[in-house]
């Protein structure tokens, strides 16, 4: 087991933008794509994801000092440090559950496909750590490897089902056929978003409020009612000015921050479009082969990370608007001890499927996102001591010279993973929520059937 863990740890030490193209290249060649086309798809995928990583990294470098200055100048105290998702990934891949997870989830996915439980082929292997993390947490709390594996399998099953429900929204809002989103932190809250969106539809007056840019990158008919105010670059510049002013920057630094943030907002959709272009031929080839061998499977989806839908302007705008809102909530939320920092930029990704569910309505997506942000803050605060202990055990790098607790704002505060964790700990409230969650899933399933029929 130790040797297997070492091998898995080495493989997953590669960045997602290296590993995912390698996986896609293998898949493309296995399904007999032309070698040149397969290599080009893999390269486009790698460049697209690398661009997103670079843009997010640059964004954090620009925003983090402003947020830190904001806290320092106001004498605020947030004893838990948001270091982002890397320590959580380190905790996961150091767990004995990690190497088992890959084979287990692949087998589970194949079984679900064979039994017609799902239409998604989840090839986003790098993000399997999102499933394995719950197993590592459960094993740490219970001491049972079997319980940890059971939690991992169950949450993977849920995420693959939710991926199916995401596919019609991806096709409608991004024009990408046969693509679903399998990452738990991104599709996990889909049933809540579907139900919340229905509530908006039932409220007179409010249901007519639409704040939406053009949904697809290639369309040019952006809403005349809002014009430049619904362009990601413009929103990015305004948010940059807001952060700079609150941080006490001089005019030079405020303007530099505004342009830098605007640049990131321009680059992200381009990278998302490149990923979509990379996946289209692979998706079509894979579907064609499977459908020839299994004629009854008329609809199949290739499961991917949210990078593929970054081309949607509303996704970028919603995440960006929720950043200052999240910081404002952190300032006043009772019981919160963390200020979003390392994981702040991740709001764009984790809110992406929710935005698509609302038909790219930024107004609805932001309102639906506020309770999620509150959950992120309280859960990431609550679990910080556990993350800190586990990160120390695996030697995960946190922050130089920082001796307090660490957490991750979005991935560490994920409400779905937290609910699973508390269920496996026997928490009565979590167990009592099972009927509500099942009801939300049933409603999402019904809405999914309607979306497909339409």
C-alpha positions as CSV (number, residue, x, y, z in Angstrom):
1,X,0.0,0.0,0.0
2,X,2.9,2.4,0.8
3,X,4.4,1.8,-2.6
4,X,1.1,2.4,-4.3
5,X,0.6,5.6,-2.3
6,X,4.0,6.8,-3.4
7,X,3.3,6.1,-7.1
8,X,-0.1,7.8,-6.9
9,X,1.5,10.8,-5.0
10,X,4.1,11.1,-7.8
11,X,1.5,11.0,-10.5
12,X,-0.7,13.6,-8.8
13,X,2.3,15.9,-8.0
14,X,1.9,17.1,-11.6
15,X,-0.3,20.1,-12.1
16,X,-3.8,19.6,-13.5
17,X,-2.8,21.4,-16.7
18,X,-0.2,18.7,-17.2
19,X,-2.1,15.6,-16.0
20,X,-5.4,16.3,-17.7
21,X,-3.9,16.7,-21.2
22,X,-2.0,13.5,-20.7
23,X,-5.2,11.7,-19.8
24,X,-7.1,13.2,-22.7
25,X,-4.2,12.3,-25.1
26,X,-4.4,8.6,-23.9
27,X,-8.2,8.6,-24.2
28,X,-8.1,10.2,-27.7
29,X,-5.6,7.7,-29.0
30,X,-7.5,4.8,-27.4
31,X,-10.6,5.8,-29.3
32,X,-8.6,6.0,-32.5
33,X,-8.6,9.7,-33.1
34,X,-6.0,11.0,-35.6
35,X,-2.7,11.4,-33.8
36,X,-2.3,15.0,-34.9
37,X,-5.9,15.9,-33.8
38,X,-5.5,14.1,-30.5
39,X,-2.2,15.9,-29.8
40,X,-3.8,19.3,-30.7
41,X,-6.8,18.7,-28.5
42,X,-4.5,17.7,-25.6
43,X,-2.3,20.8,-26.2
44,X,-5.3,23.1,-26.3
45,X,-6.7,21.6,-23.1
46,X,-3.3,22.1,-21.3
47,X,-2.9,25.6,-22.6
48,X,-6.4,26.5,-21.6
49,X,-6.1,25.2,-18.1
50,X,-2.6,26.6,-17.7
51,X,-4.0,30.0,-18.7
52,X,-6.7,29.7,-16.0
53,X,-4.2,28.7,-13.4
54,X,-1.9,31.6,-14.4
55,X,-4.8,34.1,-14.4
56,X,-6.1,32.9,-11.0
57,X,-2.6,33.0,-9.5
58,X,-2.0,36.5,-10.8
59,X,-5.4,37.6,-9.4
60,X,-4.5,36.3,-6.0
61,X,-1.2,38.1,-6.1
62,X,-3.0,41.4,-6.9
63,X,-5.9,41.0,-4.4
64,X,-4.3,39.4,-1.4
65,X,-2.1,42.4,-0.5
66,X,-5.2,44.7,-0.8
67,X,-7.3,42.4,1.5
68,X,-4.5,42.1,4.0
69,X,-4.0,45.9,4.0
70,X,-7.8,46.3,4.4
71,X,-7.7,44.1,7.6
72,X,-4.5,45.7,9.0
73,X,-5.7,49.3,8.6
74,X,-9.0,48.6,10.3
75,X,-7.4,46.5,13.2
76,X,-9.5,43.5,12.4
77,X,-8.8,40.0,13.8
78,X,-9.3,36.8,11.8
79,X,-7.3,34.1,13.5
80,X,-7.9,31.4,10.9
81,X,-5.9,31.8,7.7
82,X,-7.5,30.9,4.3
83,X,-4.6,29.3,2.4
84,X,-6.7,27.9,-0.4
85,X,-7.1,24.3,-1.6
86,X,-3.5,23.0,-2.0
87,X,-3.1,21.8,1.7
88,X,-6.5,19.9,1.3
89,X,-5.2,18.2,-1.8
90,X,-2.0,17.3,0.1
91,X,-4.0,15.9,3.0
92,X,-6.0,13.8,0.5
93,X,-3.1,12.3,-1.5
94,X,-1.2,11.4,1.7
95,X,-4.2,9.4,2.9
96,X,-4.3,5.6,2.3
97,X,-7.7,6.2,0.8
98,X,-6.3,8.1,-2.2
99,X,-4.8,5.3,-4.3
100,X,-7.9,3.1,-3.7
101,X,-10.2,6.0,-4.7
102,X,-9.0,6.1,-8.3
103,X,-9.8,2.5,-9.0
104,X,-13.0,2.6,-6.9
105,X,-14.5,5.6,-8.6
106,X,-13.6,4.4,-12.1
107,X,-15.3,1.0,-11.3
108,X,-18.3,2.8,-9.8
109,X,-18.6,5.0,-12.8
110,X,-18.5,2.0,-15.1
111,X,-21.1,0.2,-13.1
112,X,-23.4,3.3,-13.2
113,X,-23.0,3.5,-16.9
114,X,-23.7,-0.2,-17.4
115,X,-26.9,0.0,-15.2
116,X,-28.0,3.2,-17.0
117,X,-27.8,5.1,-13.7
118,X,-25.7,7.8,-15.3
119,X,-24.8,9.2,-18.7
120,X,-21.5,10.7,-17.6
121,X,-18.0,9.3,-18.2
122,X,-15.9,11.1,-15.6
123,X,-12.4,11.5,-17.0
124,X,-11.4,14.3,-14.7
125,X,-9.2,12.0,-12.7
126,X,-7.1,14.8,-11.1
127,X,-10.2,16.1,-9.3
128,X,-10.9,12.7,-7.8
129,X,-9.3,14.2,-4.7
130,X,-12.6,16.0,-4.1
131,X,-14.1,12.6,-3.4
132,X,-11.2,11.2,-1.5
133,X,-11.0,14.2,0.9
134,X,-14.3,13.2,2.6
135,X,-12.9,9.7,3.0
136,X,-9.7,11.1,4.6
137,X,-11.7,13.3,7.0
138,X,-14.1,10.4,8.0
139,X,-11.2,8.0,8.5
140,X,-9.4,10.6,10.6
141,X,-12.5,11.2,12.8
142,X,-13.6,7.5,13.1
143,X,-10.3,5.6,12.6
144,X,-12.1,3.3,10.1
145,X,-10.8,2.8,6.6
146,X,-14.0,1.1,5.6
147,X,-16.1,4.1,6.7
148,X,-13.8,6.4,4.8
149,X,-14.1,4.4,1.6
150,X,-17.9,4.2,2.0
151,X,-18.1,8.0,2.4
152,X,-15.8,8.4,-0.7
153,X,-17.9,6.1,-2.8
154,X,-21.2,7.7,-1.8
155,X,-20.1,11.2,-2.4
156,X,-18.7,10.2,-5.8
157,X,-22.0,8.6,-6.7
158,X,-23.8,11.8,-5.8
159,X,-21.4,13.9,-7.8
160,X,-21.7,11.8,-10.9
161,X,-25.5,11.9,-10.7
162,X,-25.3,15.7,-10.3
163,X,-23.0,15.9,-13.3
164,X,-25.8,14.4,-15.5
165,X,-28.1,17.2,-14.3
166,X,-25.5,19.9,-15.2
167,X,-25.1,18.8,-18.8
168,X,-28.3,20.4,-20.3
169,X,-27.4,23.7,-18.6
170,X,-23.9,23.5,-20.0
171,X,-25.3,22.9,-23.5
172,X,-27.9,25.7,-23.3
173,X,-25.7,28.4,-21.8
174,X,-22.3,27.5,-23.3
175,X,-23.2,25.7,-26.5
176,X,-21.2,22.7,-25.5
177,X,-22.9,19.4,-26.3
178,X,-22.0,16.2,-24.4
179,X,-20.1,17.9,-21.6
180,X,-21.0,17.6,-17.9
181,X,-19.3,19.1,-14.8
182,X,-18.2,16.4,-12.4
183,X,-16.2,18.3,-9.7
184,X,-18.0,18.1,-6.4
185,X,-17.2,21.6,-5.3
186,X,-18.9,22.9,-8.4
187,X,-21.9,20.6,-9.1
188,X,-22.6,19.7,-5.4
189,X,-25.0,22.6,-4.8
190,X,-26.9,22.1,-8.1
191,X,-30.1,20.7,-6.4
192,X,-30.2,23.7,-4.1
193,X,-29.7,26.1,-7.0
194,X,-32.5,24.4,-9.1
195,X,-34.9,24.7,-6.2
196,X,-33.9,28.3,-5.4
197,X,-34.2,29.3,-9.1
198,X,-37.8,27.9,-9.0
199,X,-38.6,30.1,-6.0
200,X,-37.5,33.1,-8.0
201,X,-39.9,32.0,-10.8
202,X,-42.8,32.0,-8.3
203,X,-42.2,35.5,-6.9
204,X,-44.2,38.2,-8.9
205,X,-42.1,41.1,-10.0
206,X,-38.8,39.5,-8.8
207,X,-39.1,36.8,-11.5
208,X,-38.9,39.5,-14.1
209,X,-35.6,40.9,-12.9
210,X,-32.8,39.9,-15.3
211,X,-29.3,41.0,-15.1
212,X,-27.4,39.1,-17.7
213,X,-24.7,39.6,-20.3
214,X,-24.5,37.6,-23.5
215,X,-24.3,34.0,-22.4
216,X,-21.9,32.7,-25.0
217,X,-18.6,34.2,-25.9
218,X,-19.2,34.1,-29.6
219,X,-22.4,36.1,-29.5
220,X,-22.2,39.9,-29.8
221,X,-25.7,40.9,-28.9
222,X,-24.9,41.9,-25.3
223,X,-27.8,43.4,-23.4
224,X,-28.4,47.0,-24.5
225,X,-30.0,47.8,-21.1
226,X,-26.6,47.4,-19.3
227,X,-24.0,47.8,-22.1
228,X,-20.5,48.1,-20.6
229,X,-21.7,47.5,-17.1
230,X,-22.3,43.8,-17.9
231,X,-18.8,43.3,-19.5
232,X,-16.5,41.2,-17.3
233,X,-13.6,43.7,-17.9
234,X,-15.7,46.6,-16.7
235,X,-16.9,44.7,-13.6
236,X,-13.3,43.7,-12.9
237,X,-12.1,47.3,-13.1
238,X,-14.8,48.4,-10.7
239,X,-14.1,45.6,-8.2
240,X,-10.4,46.5,-8.5
241,X,-11.1,50.1,-7.7
242,X,-13.3,49.0,-4.7
243,X,-10.6,46.8,-3.3
244,X,-7.9,49.5,-3.8
245,X,-9.9,52.2,-2.1
246,X,-10.8,50.0,0.9
247,X,-7.1,49.0,1.2
248,X,-6.1,52.7,1.4
249,X,-4.0,52.6,-1.8
250,X,-3.0,55.8,-3.6
251,X,-4.5,56.6,-7.0
252,X,-1.6,55.0,-8.9
253,X,-2.0,51.6,-7.1
254,X,-5.8,51.8,-7.3
255,X,-5.7,52.2,-11.1
256,X,-3.1,49.5,-11.5
257,X,-5.2,47.1,-9.5
258,X,-8.3,47.9,-11.5
259,X,-6.6,47.2,-14.9
260,X,-4.9,44.0,-13.6
261,X,-8.3,42.6,-12.4
262,X,-9.9,43.7,-15.6
263,X,-7.2,41.9,-17.6
264,X,-7.8,38.6,-15.6
265,X,-11.6,38.9,-16.3
266,X,-10.8,39.2,-20.1
267,X,-8.4,36.3,-20.1
268,X,-10.5,33.7,-18.3
269,X,-13.3,33.4,-20.9
270,X,-10.7,33.0,-23.6
271,X,-9.1,30.2,-21.8
272,X,-12.5,28.6,-21.1
273,X,-13.3,28.8,-24.8
274,X,-10.0,27.1,-25.7
275,X,-10.8,24.2,-23.3
276,X,-14.2,23.8,-24.9
277,X,-12.7,23.8,-28.4
278,X,-10.2,21.1,-27.2
279,X,-12.9,18.8,-25.8
280,X,-15.4,19.0,-28.6
281,X,-13.7,16.5,-31.0
282,X,-12.8,14.1,-28.2
283,X,-16.4,14.2,-26.9
284,X,-17.9,13.5,-30.3
285,X,-15.5,10.7,-31.1
286,X,-16.0,9.0,-27.7
287,X,-19.7,9.3,-27.9
288,X,-19.7,7.9,-31.4
289,X,-17.7,4.8,-30.4
290,X,-19.8,4.0,-27.3
291,X,-23.1,4.5,-29.2
292,X,-22.0,2.2,-31.9
293,X,-21.3,-0.5,-29.3
294,X,-24.3,0.3,-27.1
295,X,-27.0,1.6,-29.4
296,X,-29.4,2.1,-26.5
297,X,-27.1,4.8,-25.0
298,X,-28.3,7.7,-27.2
299,X,-27.1,10.4,-24.8
300,X,-23.6,10.4,-23.2
301,X,-21.6,13.1,-21.4
302,X,-17.9,13.6,-20.9
303,X,-17.3,14.8,-17.3
304,X,-15.0,17.8,-17.0
305,X,-13.8,20.5,-14.6
306,X,-15.5,24.0,-14.6
307,X,-12.7,25.4,-16.8
308,X,-14.7,24.4,-19.8
309,X,-17.5,26.8,-19.0
310,X,-15.4,29.8,-18.1
311,X,-16.3,31.2,-21.5
312,X,-19.6,32.2,-20.1
313,X,-19.5,35.9,-19.2
314,X,-22.1,35.6,-16.5
315,X,-20.0,33.0,-14.7
316,X,-17.1,35.4,-14.5
317,X,-19.2,38.4,-13.4
318,X,-21.1,36.5,-10.7
319,X,-17.9,35.2,-9.1
320,X,-16.3,38.6,-9.2
321,X,-19.3,40.3,-7.6
322,X,-19.4,37.7,-4.8
323,X,-15.8,38.4,-3.8
324,X,-16.4,41.8,-2.1
325,X,-19.7,40.6,-0.9
326,X,-18.0,37.6,0.8
327,X,-15.5,39.9,2.5
328,X,-18.3,42.2,3.7
329,X,-20.2,39.2,5.1
330,X,-17.0,37.9,6.8
331,X,-16.6,41.2,8.6
332,X,-20.1,41.0,10.3
333,X,-21.0,37.2,10.4
334,X,-21.2,36.0,14.0
335,X,-19.0,33.0,14.7
336,X,-16.8,33.6,11.6
337,X,-13.0,33.6,12.1
338,X,-11.7,33.4,8.5
339,X,-11.3,36.1,5.9
340,X,-11.5,34.9,2.3
341,X,-8.1,35.2,0.8
342,X,-6.4,32.1,-0.8
343,X,-9.6,30.6,-2.0
344,X,-11.3,34.0,-2.9
345,X,-10.8,33.6,-6.7
346,X,-12.2,30.1,-6.5
347,X,-15.7,31.7,-6.2
348,X,-15.8,32.0,-10.0
349,X,-15.4,28.3,-10.4
350,X,-17.6,27.0,-7.5
351,X,-20.5,29.3,-8.6
352,X,-20.3,28.4,-12.3
353,X,-22.9,25.7,-12.5
354,X,-25.3,27.7,-10.3
355,X,-25.0,30.6,-12.8
356,X,-25.9,28.2,-15.7
357,X,-28.9,26.9,-13.8
358,X,-30.2,30.5,-13.5
359,X,-29.9,30.9,-17.3
360,X,-26.9,33.2,-16.8
361,X,-29.0,35.6,-14.7
362,X,-26.3,37.3,-12.6
363,X,-29.0,38.9,-10.2
364,X,-30.4,35.5,-9.3
365,X,-27.0,33.8,-9.1
366,X,-25.6,36.4,-6.7
367,X,-28.6,36.1,-4.4
368,X,-28.5,32.3,-4.5
369,X,-24.8,32.5,-3.8
370,X,-25.0,34.5,-0.6
371,X,-26.3,31.7,1.7
372,X,-23.6,29.5,0.1
373,X,-20.9,32.0,1.1
374,X,-22.3,32.1,4.6
375,X,-22.0,28.3,4.7
376,X,-18.4,28.5,3.4
377,X,-17.4,30.9,6.1
378,X,-18.9,29.0,9.1
379,X,-17.9,25.5,7.9
380,X,-14.4,26.5,7.0
381,X,-14.1,28.1,10.4
382,X,-15.5,25.1,12.2
383,X,-13.2,22.6,10.4
384,X,-10.1,24.7,10.6
385,X,-8.6,22.8,13.7
386,X,-9.0,19.5,11.9
387,X,-7.5,20.7,8.6
388,X,-4.6,22.2,10.6
389,X,-3.8,19.0,12.4
390,X,-4.0,16.9,9.2
391,X,-2.0,19.3,7.2
392,X,0.8,19.3,9.8
393,X,0.8,15.5,9.8
394,X,1.5,15.3,6.0
395,X,3.9,18.3,6.1
396,X,1.8,20.5,3.9
397,X,3.2,24.0,3.4
398,X,0.9,26.6,4.8
399,X,2.2,30.1,5.4
400,X,5.7,31.0,6.4
401,X,5.9,32.1,10.0
402,X,2.2,31.5,10.6
403,X,1.4,29.3,13.7
404,X,-2.4,29.6,13.8
405,X,-5.1,27.4,12.3
406,X,-5.5,27.2,8.5
407,X,-8.5,26.5,6.3
408,X,-9.8,26.8,2.7
409,X,-12.7,29.2,2.2
410,X,-14.6,27.3,-0.5
411,X,-13.2,23.8,-0.7
412,X,-12.7,23.6,3.0
413,X,-16.2,25.0,3.7
414,X,-18.1,23.0,1.1
415,X,-21.6,22.4,2.5
416,X,-22.2,19.1,0.7
417,X,-18.9,17.5,2.0
418,X,-19.6,18.9,5.5
419,X,-23.0,17.3,5.5
420,X,-21.6,13.9,4.4
421,X,-18.9,14.2,7.1
422,X,-21.4,14.9,9.9
423,X,-23.7,12.1,8.7
424,X,-20.9,9.6,8.9
425,X,-20.1,11.0,12.4
426,X,-23.7,10.2,13.4
427,X,-24.8,13.9,13.8
428,X,-28.6,13.8,14.4
429,X,-29.2,17.1,12.6
430,X,-27.3,15.9,9.5
431,X,-29.3,12.6,9.5
432,X,-32.6,14.5,9.8
433,X,-31.7,16.5,6.7
434,X,-31.6,13.4,4.6
435,X,-35.3,13.6,3.5
436,X,-34.8,17.3,2.5
437,X,-31.7,16.5,0.4
438,X,-33.5,13.6,-1.3
439,X,-36.5,15.9,-2.1
440,X,-34.1,18.4,-3.6
441,X,-32.5,15.7,-5.7
442,X,-35.8,14.3,-6.8
443,X,-36.9,17.8,-7.9
444,X,-33.5,18.3,-9.8
445,X,-34.1,14.9,-11.5
446,X,-37.5,16.0,-12.7
447,X,-36.2,19.4,-13.9
448,X,-33.4,17.6,-15.7
449,X,-35.9,15.4,-17.6
450,X,-37.8,18.5,-18.6
451,X,-34.6,20.3,-19.8
452,X,-33.7,17.3,-22.0
453,X,-37.2,17.1,-23.5
454,X,-37.0,20.8,-24.3
